[in-house]
Amino acid sequence: MTLLFLIFAHLLADYPFQGDFLANMKGKNVIVLLSHAGIWAGTISIAAYLSGIQITYVDIATLFIVHAIADYLKAKPVGFYKKLDALRGGLLLDQSIHLAQIIVLLSYKGALL
C-alpha cells in the first residue's frame, strides 16, 4: 500500500503540482528546475513520512538531486534524450527514473510493499 501511496504522491507532484509554467520553463531556467525538483522531493518525502518511513536529510537530498538531473536531461534534451521522442520514449524514461527512485527508497528503508 505504501508503494501505491508514493506513486500517487509522485503523480500529484510531477503533474498538477508542477503546472504549465514549471513544465515549460524548467529547461530554460535552473531556478524553475530546482523549484520543481524541490516540490517533487518534498511531496515524496512527506508522503513517505506519513506512511511511517523514517526520512533523513540524505534521503531528501538524494530524491531532489536525482529528480533534478533526470528532468534537466529530459528538458534540454541532453545525451540519450536527444534520440527519444519527448512524449513517448523521453517521457517513459523520465517516469521510469522517478518510479525507480521511489522503489529504491522503499527498498532501502525496508518498506517495499
Residue pairs with C-beta under 8 A, 6 or more apart in sequence:
2 48
2 51
2 52
2 53
2 106
2 111
2 112
2 113
3 102
3 103
3 106
3 112
3 113
5 47
5 50
5 51
6 44
6 47
6 48
6 51
6 102
6 105
6 106
7 99
7 102
8 47
9 43
9 44
9 46
9 47
10 40
10 43
10 44
10 98
10 99
10 102
12 43
13 39
13 40
13 42
13 43
13 44
14 40
14 95
14 98
17 39
17 40
17 43
18 36
18 39
18 40
21 32
22 32
22 35
22 36
22 39
23 36
25 32
26 32
26 33
26 36
26 71
26 72
26 75
27 33
27 72
27 74
27 75
27 76
33 68
33 71
33 72
33 75
34 68
36 71
37 64
37 65
37 67
37 68
37 71
38 64
40 63
40 64
40 67
40 98
41 60
41 63
41 64
41 67
42 60
44 63
44 101
44 102
44 105
45 55
45 59
45 60
45 63
48 55
48 59
48 105
48 106
48 109
48 111
49 55
51 111
52 111
53 105
53 106
53 109
53 111
54 109
59 105
59 109
62 101
63 101
63 105
66 97
66 101
67 98
67 101
70 94
70 97
70 98
71 94
72 78
73 79
73 81
74 81
74 86
74 90
74 91
74 93
74 94
77 84
77 86
77 90
80 93
81 90
81 93
83 89
84 90
84 93
103 112
106 112
106 113
